[in-house]
Amino acid sequence: MLIKYVKKSEAKSSEITSKAMFLDRRNFFQGVAITGVISLLPKIVTPSFASPRAKFLNVKKTPFGEAEKPTTFDGLTNYNNFYEFGTGKTDPAQNAHTLKPEPWTIEVSGLAKKTGKFNLDDLIKPHQLEERIYRLRCVEAWSMVIPWVGIPLVDIIKRFEPNSKAKFVAFETLVDDEQMPGQKNRSLDWPYTEGLRMDEAINPLTLLAVGVYGERMPNQNGAPVRLVVPWKYGFKSIKSIVKISFVEKEPSTTWNIQAPNEYGFYSNVNPNIDHPRWSQKRERRITGEGGLSAMFRPKIETQFMNGYAEEVADLYKNMDLKKFF
């Protein structure tokens, strides 16, 4: 008899929310226009949603997060952190129409056998796209449940054949203040940078995401490609990636540079360690439903490693998580 071991991050397939499948990126463009609205926020109609929405075909459904109810599309696209388009939560939805996600090139450099500049279409095409419903937890004590579409990062990394000296993977976001008007101010030092230890990068949960809800990634959510590391805080999921580097030493990361006492390199969700300015013990789930009341839902307990400890806690078993936060 075959016995399937189900991890806590998985659930019953009967509970999954059905959604339209996506097509190959080269045949993207079909769909309908969108009108965005979330909770008590004003209704927003942006150029980001004015063009046809693209759908992927042949996306593999996975058991990740099937028991959870995803945040609505309107919710997850109208309440964002993306400083390249402004520091307010509604700024990305209002301003991200200036981003041009097609065509898109990623530069790969560093300690690997295969380096160079690669068209994103060519990187994605050989791989099976997967839908994974992951939680996203932000340090400001709000969270969402998002049906990401992407490729396990490990599958991409294997193609570049990093050598044994490559202990970390570093990422950079696009710098272009015409496409990203928020870069005209100095709220952060651009480009936005992020990094993972190699064992974190190749963990099966780590995703290179190109879409949400069966559709290509909206501009305000990190189009055309972003990192998703579900056991870490949301700011660790760098958006609009243009560079991936394999390096020997721990790379500098934007928020660790900006406020090293508040944002550690690891950035693992840990409710037992408070942010210097607020508690991390609880969070408010943003559903995108319910009008005014949606922003005032009762808080829920935050889970260690965002609920993915069973899969990733061994990565940090010999570390002092108060020191390496």
C-alpha positions as CSV (number, residue, x, y, z in Angstrom):
1,M,0.0,0.0,0.0
2,L,1.3,3.4,-0.9
3,I,1.3,5.9,1.9
4,K,1.8,9.6,1.0
5,Y,3.4,11.8,3.6
6,V,1.7,15.1,3.7
7,K,3.6,18.1,5.1
8,K,2.0,20.9,7.0
9,S,2.3,23.2,4.0
10,E,0.2,20.8,1.9
11,A,-3.5,20.1,2.1
12,K,-6.5,18.4,0.5
13,S,-6.7,18.9,-3.3
14,S,-10.5,19.2,-3.0
15,E,-10.1,22.5,-1.3
16,I,-8.1,24.3,-4.0
17,T,-9.4,27.4,-5.6
18,S,-9.9,26.9,-9.3
19,K,-8.3,29.4,-11.6
20,A,-7.6,29.7,-15.4
21,M,-4.3,28.3,-16.6
22,F,-1.4,30.3,-18.1
23,L,0.1,30.2,-21.5
24,D,3.8,30.0,-22.6
25,R,5.3,33.5,-22.3
26,R,5.8,33.8,-26.0
27,N,2.1,33.5,-26.5
28,F,1.0,35.6,-23.5
29,F,-1.5,38.1,-24.6
30,Q,-5.1,37.3,-24.2
31,G,-7.6,38.1,-21.4
32,V,-9.7,40.9,-20.0
33,A,-9.1,44.3,-18.4
34,I,-9.2,44.6,-14.7
35,T,-10.6,47.1,-12.2
36,G,-8.8,46.9,-8.8
37,V,-10.2,47.4,-5.4
38,I,-9.2,46.4,-2.0
39,S,-10.9,46.8,1.4
40,L,-11.4,50.4,2.3
41,L,-9.1,51.7,-0.4
42,P,-10.6,53.7,-3.2
43,K,-11.3,52.0,-6.5
44,I,-8.2,52.1,-8.7
45,V,-8.1,51.6,-12.5
46,T,-4.5,51.8,-13.6
47,P,-2.8,51.4,-17.0
48,S,-1.2,48.3,-15.4
49,F,-4.6,46.6,-15.8
50,A,-5.7,48.4,-19.0
51,S,-3.9,46.1,-21.4
52,P,-5.0,42.4,-22.0
53,R,-4.1,40.1,-19.2
54,A,-2.1,37.1,-20.3
55,K,-2.8,33.5,-19.3
56,F,-0.4,30.6,-19.1
57,L,-1.2,27.1,-20.4
58,N,0.0,23.9,-18.9
59,V,0.6,25.1,-15.4
60,K,1.1,22.2,-13.0
61,K,-1.1,22.3,-9.9
62,T,0.7,21.5,-6.7
63,P,-0.6,20.6,-3.2
64,F,1.1,23.6,-1.5
65,G,-1.4,25.7,0.4
66,E,-4.6,24.1,-1.0
67,A,-6.4,24.3,2.3
68,E,-6.0,28.1,2.5
69,K,-8.2,30.7,0.9
70,P,-6.1,33.0,-1.3
71,T,-6.3,36.8,-1.1
72,T,-8.3,38.1,-4.0
73,F,-6.6,39.2,-7.1
74,D,-7.8,42.8,-6.4
75,G,-6.4,42.6,-2.9
76,L,-2.9,41.4,-3.8
77,T,-2.5,43.8,-6.6
78,N,-3.6,47.0,-4.8
79,Y,-1.8,46.7,-1.5
80,N,2.0,46.4,-2.1
81,N,5.4,47.3,-1.0
82,F,7.5,48.3,-4.0
83,Y,9.5,51.4,-3.3
84,E,10.6,51.7,-6.9
85,F,7.0,53.0,-7.5
86,G,6.5,54.9,-4.3
87,T,6.5,54.3,-0.5
88,G,2.7,54.1,-0.1
89,K,0.8,50.8,-0.2
90,T,-1.3,52.0,-3.1
91,D,1.5,53.7,-5.0
92,P,2.6,50.6,-7.0
93,A,-0.8,50.0,-8.4
94,Q,-1.1,53.6,-9.4
95,N,2.4,54.1,-10.8
96,A,3.7,50.7,-12.1
97,H,2.2,51.1,-15.6
98,T,5.4,52.8,-16.6
99,L,7.3,49.5,-16.3
100,K,8.0,47.7,-19.6
101,P,8.3,43.9,-18.7
102,E,8.7,42.7,-22.3
103,P,11.3,41.9,-23.5
104,W,13.4,41.2,-20.3
105,T,17.0,40.2,-19.9
106,I,18.7,38.7,-16.9
107,E,22.5,38.8,-16.5
108,V,24.1,35.8,-14.7
109,S,27.6,36.3,-13.4
110,G,30.1,35.0,-10.8
111,L,31.2,31.6,-9.8
112,A,29.5,29.4,-12.4
113,K,30.3,27.5,-15.5
114,K,27.7,29.2,-17.6
115,T,27.3,33.0,-17.3
116,G,26.1,35.8,-19.6
117,K,22.9,37.6,-20.5
118,F,19.8,35.6,-21.0
119,N,16.3,36.4,-22.3
120,L,13.8,35.6,-19.7
121,D,11.6,33.7,-22.2
122,D,14.5,31.4,-23.0
123,L,15.2,30.8,-19.3
124,I,11.6,29.8,-18.6
125,K,10.6,27.9,-21.7
126,P,12.3,24.6,-20.9
127,H,10.7,24.3,-17.5
128,Q,7.3,23.2,-16.2
129,L,5.5,26.2,-14.6
130,E,3.9,25.3,-11.2
131,E,1.1,27.0,-9.2
132,R,2.0,27.1,-5.5
133,I,-0.2,28.8,-2.9
134,Y,2.2,30.3,-0.4
135,R,1.7,32.7,2.5
136,L,3.5,36.0,2.4
137,R,4.2,37.7,5.8
138,C,5.4,41.3,6.0
139,V,7.2,42.9,9.0
140,E,4.4,45.5,9.3
141,A,2.3,42.6,10.6
142,W,0.1,42.0,7.6
143,S,0.0,38.9,5.4
144,M,-1.6,37.5,2.3
145,V,-2.1,34.0,0.7
146,I,-1.0,34.1,-2.9
147,P,-1.3,31.5,-5.7
148,W,2.2,32.1,-7.3
149,V,3.1,30.7,-10.7
150,G,6.7,30.0,-11.2
151,I,9.7,27.6,-11.3
152,P,11.7,26.2,-8.4
153,L,14.8,28.3,-8.3
154,V,17.0,25.2,-8.0
155,D,15.9,24.2,-11.5
156,I,17.2,27.5,-12.9
157,I,20.4,27.4,-10.8
158,K,21.4,23.9,-12.1
159,R,21.5,25.2,-15.6
160,F,24.3,27.7,-14.7
161,E,26.4,25.1,-12.9
162,P,27.8,27.1,-10.0
163,N,31.0,25.8,-8.6
164,S,31.9,24.8,-5.0
165,K,33.1,28.3,-4.1
166,A,29.6,29.7,-4.7
167,K,28.2,29.9,-1.2
168,F,25.5,32.6,-1.9
169,V,23.2,33.8,-4.6
170,A,22.8,37.6,-5.0
171,F,20.0,39.4,-6.9
172,E,19.5,42.9,-8.3
173,T,16.4,44.8,-9.4
174,L,16.2,47.0,-12.5
175,V,17.5,50.6,-12.2
176,D,15.6,52.9,-14.5
177,D,13.9,55.9,-13.0
178,E,11.8,56.5,-16.2
179,Q,10.3,53.0,-15.8
180,M,10.5,53.1,-12.0
181,P,9.7,56.7,-11.0
182,G,10.2,56.0,-7.3
183,Q,13.9,55.7,-7.9
184,K,14.0,59.4,-8.5
185,N,13.9,59.9,-4.8
186,R,16.5,58.5,-2.4
187,S,14.3,56.6,-0.1
188,L,16.7,53.7,-0.7
189,D,20.1,53.3,-2.4
190,W,19.4,51.8,-5.8
191,P,19.6,49.1,-7.1
192,Y,17.5,47.1,-4.7
193,T,19.7,44.1,-3.8
194,E,18.9,40.8,-2.0
195,G,20.7,37.5,-1.4
196,L,20.3,33.9,-0.2
197,R,22.6,31.3,1.2
198,M,23.1,28.6,-1.5
199,D,21.2,26.0,0.6
200,E,18.3,28.4,0.9
201,A,18.3,29.1,-2.8
202,I,18.2,25.5,-3.8
203,N,15.6,24.5,-1.2
204,P,12.6,23.1,-3.1
205,L,10.3,25.8,-1.6
206,T,12.2,28.7,-3.1
207,L,10.4,29.9,-6.2
208,L,11.3,32.1,-9.2
209,A,7.8,33.5,-9.8
210,V,6.5,34.9,-13.1
211,G,2.8,35.1,-12.3
212,V,-0.1,35.1,-9.9
213,Y,-3.5,33.6,-10.1
214,G,-2.9,31.9,-13.4
215,E,-1.8,35.1,-15.1
216,R,1.5,36.9,-15.8
217,M,3.0,38.9,-13.0
218,P,1.3,42.3,-12.6
219,N,3.8,45.2,-12.7
220,Q,3.1,46.2,-9.2
221,N,3.8,42.7,-7.9
222,G,7.2,42.5,-9.4
223,A,6.8,41.9,-13.2
224,P,8.1,40.1,-15.0
225,V,10.0,37.9,-12.5
226,R,10.5,37.9,-8.7
227,L,11.8,35.8,-5.9
228,V,9.4,34.1,-3.5
229,V,10.9,32.5,-0.3
230,P,7.8,31.6,1.8
231,W,9.5,31.2,5.2
232,K,11.0,34.7,5.1
233,Y,9.5,38.1,5.4
234,G,8.1,39.7,2.3
235,F,10.8,42.2,1.8
236,K,13.2,39.3,1.1
237,S,11.3,38.6,-2.2
238,I,13.1,40.9,-4.6
239,K,11.1,42.0,-7.6
240,S,11.8,42.8,-11.3
241,I,15.1,40.9,-11.2
242,V,17.7,41.8,-13.8
243,K,20.9,40.2,-12.3
244,I,21.7,36.9,-10.5
245,S,25.3,36.4,-9.2
246,F,27.0,33.4,-7.6
247,V,29.4,34.7,-5.0
248,E,31.6,33.3,-2.2
249,K,30.8,35.9,0.5
250,E,27.5,37.0,2.0
251,P,26.2,39.7,-0.3
252,S,25.0,43.1,0.8
253,T,21.2,43.5,0.8
254,T,19.2,46.7,0.6
255,W,17.3,46.6,3.9
256,N,20.2,45.2,5.9
257,I,22.2,48.2,4.7
258,Q,19.4,50.6,5.3
259,A,18.6,49.4,8.9
260,P,20.9,46.6,10.0
261,N,19.5,46.5,13.6
262,E,16.0,45.9,12.1
263,Y,16.5,43.8,9.0
264,G,19.0,40.9,9.2
265,F,20.4,39.1,6.2
266,Y,18.3,35.9,7.0
267,S,15.0,37.6,7.6
268,N,13.2,34.4,8.6
269,V,9.7,34.8,10.1
270,N,10.2,34.4,13.8
271,P,7.4,35.6,16.1
272,N,9.7,35.1,19.1
273,I,12.0,38.0,18.0
274,D,10.3,41.4,17.9
275,H,11.1,44.0,15.4
276,P,12.7,47.0,17.3
277,R,9.5,49.0,16.7
278,W,6.7,46.4,16.9
279,S,5.8,42.9,17.9
280,Q,6.1,40.0,15.3
281,K,3.8,37.7,17.3
282,R,0.6,38.4,15.4
283,E,-0.5,39.4,11.9
284,R,-3.6,40.6,10.1
285,R,-4.5,38.6,7.0
286,I,-5.5,40.7,4.1
287,T,-8.2,38.9,2.1
288,G,-9.3,41.6,-0.3
289,E,-12.9,40.8,0.6
290,G,-15.5,42.4,2.8
291,G,-15.2,46.1,2.0
292,L,-14.4,48.4,5.0
293,S,-14.3,45.6,7.5
294,A,-11.6,43.7,5.7
295,M,-8.8,45.9,7.0
296,F,-10.0,45.3,10.6
297,R,-10.1,41.5,10.7
298,P,-8.9,40.0,14.0
299,K,-5.2,39.3,14.1
300,I,-4.0,35.7,14.0
301,E,-0.9,34.1,15.6
302,T,2.2,34.3,13.4
303,Q,3.8,30.9,12.9
304,F,7.5,30.2,13.2
305,M,9.1,30.2,9.8
306,N,5.7,31.3,8.5
307,G,4.5,27.8,9.0
308,Y,7.2,26.1,6.9
309,A,9.5,25.1,9.7
310,E,9.0,21.4,8.9
311,E,10.6,21.9,5.6
312,V,13.3,24.5,6.4
313,A,14.2,24.6,10.1
314,D,17.1,22.2,9.6
315,L,18.8,24.9,7.5
316,Y,19.3,26.9,10.7
317,K,19.6,24.1,13.4
318,N,23.1,25.2,14.6
319,M,22.5,28.9,14.4
320,D,21.6,31.4,17.1
321,L,18.5,32.9,15.6
322,K,18.6,36.0,17.8
323,K,22.1,36.8,16.4
324,F,21.4,35.6,12.9
325,F,18.0,37.1,12.4
